[in-house]
Amino acid sequence: TPSTATKGQSVTYTVTATIPANVTAFDATVHDMLPTGLVYVSTTSVTCAQGVSNSPCSPNGATALTSGNTVAWYLDDLAAVADERRVTIVYVVYVDNVAATNRGSTLRNTAQVQWNRTDEITTPPATPPGGFDNSSPVVQHAVAMQEPRLTIDKNVGGQVGDNDNRRAKPGDELTYSVRVANTGNRPAYDVKVSDVISAAAPGDWNFAYTDVVGDGVALTDGSV
């Protein structure tokens, strides 16, 4: 799980629930409470490893149950065995474009495993179950929100200072430069720069060439 993220990014979480040796856990369920701004997408895998040899065990799979910001994986009844078992859940969320995910925010995702002393859930639930007898301590992971910060500056050759204008007469060739910079702390993807030419004198503009320079920058649309 990354320690930083940005809006629109997919984030993968891994949650591991440990069931000690010789412990019976009825209705075992892993609950994950997502903060505002993280939206559940899918479960990648639910696997179980047992003992020092990490041999496969049960449960080996579970369906995610969702309600609001809560995601739960119902593991059913886990009978006591001689070795410790570790159930590992890998799932994906995405960072939504909301105020809670603005640059500088911290998203804290919490999780815990819960179970009963006796079998209380007789049919697989359709939503995250509650009212358990026992709960593990709550664990959390913090993700710091970071964002690209783009600036743009346009100049014309021959301008005075940075006033972005100059005199010209018919037949003059004008060289414009547009500089885009990312002063943020995350990459910016699929950046598009649009330059709207004045429509005051249609047909009076003829383009000589277009060039793009910069570290890792490539012109993907040569049309003007």
Backbone torsions as a table, in degrees:
resi	resn	phi	psi	omega
1	THR	NA	128.6	-178.9
2	PRO	-72.1	157.2	176.7
3	SER	-90.8	-12.1	177.0
4	THR	-134.1	155.5	178.7
5	ALA	-157.1	170.7	178.8
6	THR	-137.7	163.4	-178.2
7	LYS	-56.3	137.5	178.2
8	GLY	85.7	-7.6	-177.7
9	GLN	-82.2	145.5	171.6
10	SER	-87.3	136.9	-178.4
11	VAL	-124.1	131.4	178.4
12	THR	-102.3	127.3	177.4
13	TYR	-110.0	148.0	173.0
14	THR	-125.3	124.0	178.8
15	VAL	-118.7	128.9	178.3
16	THR	-118.4	122.2	177.0
17	ALA	-105.1	126.5	-178.5
18	THR	-104.5	125.8	176.0
19	ILE	-107.4	114.3	-176.9
20	PRO	-61.7	161.2	176.8
21	ALA	-62.8	145.6	175.1
22	ASN	62.8	28.2	177.7
23	VAL	-118.0	130.6	173.5
24	THR	-98.6	126.9	179.9
25	ALA	-119.9	106.6	177.2
26	PHE	-81.9	142.0	174.2
27	ASP	58.0	32.4	-176.0
28	ALA	-58.3	131.5	-176.9
29	THR	-142.8	133.5	173.7
30	VAL	-97.5	122.6	177.7
31	HIS	-107.5	135.7	175.9
32	ASP	-125.9	122.3	-179.1
33	MET	-102.0	105.5	-178.3
34	LEU	-80.5	137.9	175.5
35	PRO	-74.7	162.0	175.6
36	THR	-57.6	130.0	-179.6
37	GLY	110.6	-19.6	174.1
38	LEU	-105.3	128.3	-176.3
39	VAL	-118.9	125.4	-179.9
40	TYR	-63.4	136.8	179.2
41	VAL	-112.4	-58.0	-175.1
42	SER	-165.9	162.3	173.8
43	THR	-100.1	126.9	-179.5
44	THR	-82.0	-45.3	-178.7
45	SER	-163.1	153.3	170.4
46	VAL	-133.4	112.8	-175.5
47	THR	-130.3	158.4	180.0
48	CYS	-127.7	133.8	176.5
49	ALA	-125.8	139.7	-172.5
50	GLN	-124.8	134.5	173.7
51	GLY	69.2	-174.2	-177.7
52	VAL	-70.5	-22.0	-179.9
53	SER	-85.9	-4.5	-179.5
54	ASN	55.8	37.9	179.4
55	SER	-70.4	148.3	-179.5
56	PRO	-60.0	149.0	-179.8
57	CYS	-150.6	-178.3	179.6
58	SER	-104.5	139.2	8.5
59	PRO	-86.1	150.7	176.7
60	ASN	-125.2	72.4	-177.3
61	GLY	129.0	149.0	177.4
62	ALA	-166.6	148.7	179.6
63	THR	-93.0	135.6	178.1
64	ALA	-74.3	135.0	175.7
65	LEU	-114.5	131.6	-175.4
66	THR	-123.5	147.7	173.7
67	SER	-157.5	110.5	-176.5
68	GLY	61.7	-125.8	-179.7
69	ASN	-92.6	5.9	-178.3
70	THR	-99.2	132.9	172.5
71	VAL	-120.1	132.8	-178.7
72	ALA	-132.2	146.7	174.8
73	TRP	-120.8	111.6	-178.3
74	TYR	-83.1	116.2	-176.3
75	LEU	-95.1	-7.6	179.1
76	ASP	74.2	-159.5	-177.1
77	ASP	-84.1	128.8	-179.7
78	LEU	-112.5	106.3	-179.3
79	ALA	-69.7	153.5	-179.9
80	ALA	-65.7	137.6	174.6
81	VAL	-133.1	167.6	-173.5
82	ALA	-75.9	-16.9	-177.2
83	ASP	-115.2	154.8	173.1
84	GLU	-65.9	141.3	175.9
85	ARG	-117.6	144.4	179.0
86	ARG	-126.1	114.6	177.5
87	VAL	-97.3	119.2	-177.0
88	THR	-110.9	124.7	-179.7
89	ILE	-114.4	126.8	176.9
90	VAL	-116.4	125.4	-178.3
91	TYR	-145.0	165.9	-172.7
92	VAL	-121.9	137.9	171.4
93	VAL	-126.4	166.3	170.3
94	TYR	-124.3	155.4	-177.7
95	VAL	-89.5	115.0	-175.9
96	ASP	-78.1	157.6	179.1
97	ASN	-89.9	78.0	-179.8
98	VAL	-132.5	169.6	-176.4
99	ALA	-60.6	-31.9	-177.3
100	ALA	-66.4	-17.1	-178.7
101	THR	-106.6	16.1	178.0
102	ASN	-63.2	158.3	179.8
103	ARG	-53.3	133.3	179.5
104	GLY	96.5	-13.2	179.0
105	SER	-77.7	157.3	174.7
106	THR	-122.9	124.4	-179.8
107	LEU	-101.0	122.2	-177.9
108	ARG	-110.5	115.0	-179.5
109	ASN	-100.1	126.4	-177.2
110	THR	-116.3	152.7	-179.0
111	ALA	-149.6	155.0	173.2
112	GLN	-159.8	158.9	175.2
113	VAL	-106.1	138.9	-178.8
114	GLN	-129.3	151.7	-179.3
115	TRP	-157.3	169.1	178.6
116	ASN	-113.3	158.2	176.7
117	ARG	-78.8	-26.4	176.5
118	THR	-129.8	164.9	-176.6
119	ASP	-76.2	104.8	-177.9
120	GLU	-103.1	-24.3	-177.4
121	ILE	-104.8	111.1	-173.3
122	THR	-94.9	-19.9	176.6
123	THR	-129.0	147.7	180.0
124	PRO	-56.7	128.4	-177.4
125	PRO	-74.9	155.6	177.8
126	ALA	-97.7	-16.6	178.2
127	THR	-132.4	164.3	-179.8
128	PRO	-55.7	121.8	-179.5
129	PRO	-77.0	163.7	179.2
130	GLY	-142.2	-172.2	177.1
131	GLY	72.5	38.7	-176.8
132	PHE	-82.1	156.7	176.8
133	ASP	-77.0	-35.8	-173.4
134	ASN	-131.9	148.9	177.5
135	SER	-143.1	143.6	173.0
136	SER	-76.8	166.9	171.5
137	PRO	-60.1	149.0	178.0
138	VAL	-78.4	131.1	174.5
139	VAL	-111.4	156.6	-178.7
140	GLN	-143.4	158.6	174.2
141	HIS	-134.0	131.8	-178.1
142	ALA	-103.1	135.1	176.3
143	VAL	-120.8	121.3	179.0
144	ALA	-85.9	129.5	-178.3
145	MET	-83.0	130.5	177.0
146	GLN	-130.4	153.0	-176.5
147	GLU	-140.8	146.8	168.0
148	PRO	-67.0	152.9	176.3
149	ARG	-134.1	105.8	-174.3
150	LEU	-95.8	138.9	173.1
151	THR	-123.7	153.2	179.8
152	ILE	-137.8	140.3	178.7
153	ASP	-140.7	131.1	-179.7
154	LYS	-117.0	133.9	178.9
155	ASN	-131.9	158.3	174.4
156	VAL	-122.3	134.6	-179.1
157	GLY	-58.2	131.8	-179.7
158	GLY	96.9	-3.1	178.3
159	GLN	-69.5	157.7	178.2
160	VAL	-95.6	121.6	-179.1
161	GLY	64.0	-131.7	180.0
162	ASP	-124.3	39.9	-177.6
163	ASN	-86.3	-3.3	172.0
164	ASP	61.4	27.5	174.0
165	ASN	-150.9	159.5	177.5
166	ARG	-159.8	163.3	176.4
167	ARG	-82.5	148.2	177.7
168	ALA	-151.8	156.4	177.7
169	LYS	-126.6	161.9	-179.6
170	PRO	-52.7	134.8	-179.3
171	GLY	96.9	-16.9	177.9
172	ASP	-68.8	142.8	172.9
173	GLU	-98.9	123.3	-178.0
174	LEU	-107.0	133.5	178.1
175	THR	-107.0	116.9	177.8
176	TYR	-103.4	147.2	173.6
177	SER	-130.7	136.1	177.3
178	VAL	-121.2	121.2	-177.9
179	ARG	-111.7	122.7	176.9
180	VAL	-112.0	129.6	-179.5
181	ALA	-130.6	146.3	175.2
182	ASN	-107.4	107.1	-179.8
183	THR	-99.5	7.8	179.1
184	GLY	-85.5	-169.1	-177.0
185	ASN	-115.6	21.2	174.4
186	ARG	-139.2	153.0	175.6
187	PRO	-65.1	152.6	174.1
188	ALA	-112.0	128.8	-176.0
189	TYR	-110.1	152.3	174.4
190	ASP	54.7	44.0	-179.9
191	VAL	-74.4	131.5	178.7
192	LYS	-122.1	128.0	177.5
193	VAL	-108.8	123.2	178.7
194	SER	-114.7	134.2	178.2
195	ASP	-122.6	111.1	-177.1
196	VAL	-90.3	118.2	-179.6
197	ILE	-84.7	140.8	-178.7
198	SER	-57.3	137.3	179.1
199	ALA	-97.2	13.0	-176.6
200	ALA	-66.4	-31.0	-179.0
201	ALA	-133.7	76.3	-177.2
202	PRO	-56.9	137.0	177.0
203	GLY	85.7	-5.6	-178.4
204	ASP	-88.9	-1.9	-179.4
205	TRP	-105.9	129.4	173.9
206	ASN	-126.9	126.0	-177.0
207	PHE	-89.0	132.7	178.5
208	ALA	-86.6	-51.2	178.6
209	TYR	-165.7	164.1	174.6
210	THR	-129.8	136.7	-179.4
211	ASP	-138.2	147.0	177.6
212	VAL	-128.0	129.3	177.5
213	VAL	-131.2	155.8	178.3
214	GLY	143.7	158.3	-178.6
215	ASP	-64.8	117.4	174.9
216	GLY	70.6	14.7	-177.7
217	VAL	-102.1	133.2	178.1
218	ALA	-131.3	137.2	176.5
219	LEU	-78.2	113.2	-177.3
220	THR	-99.2	-14.1	178.3
221	ASP	-132.1	104.7	-176.2
222	GLY	-82.2	0.3	-177.9
223	SER	-74.3	148.3	177.0
224	VAL	-133.9	NA	NA
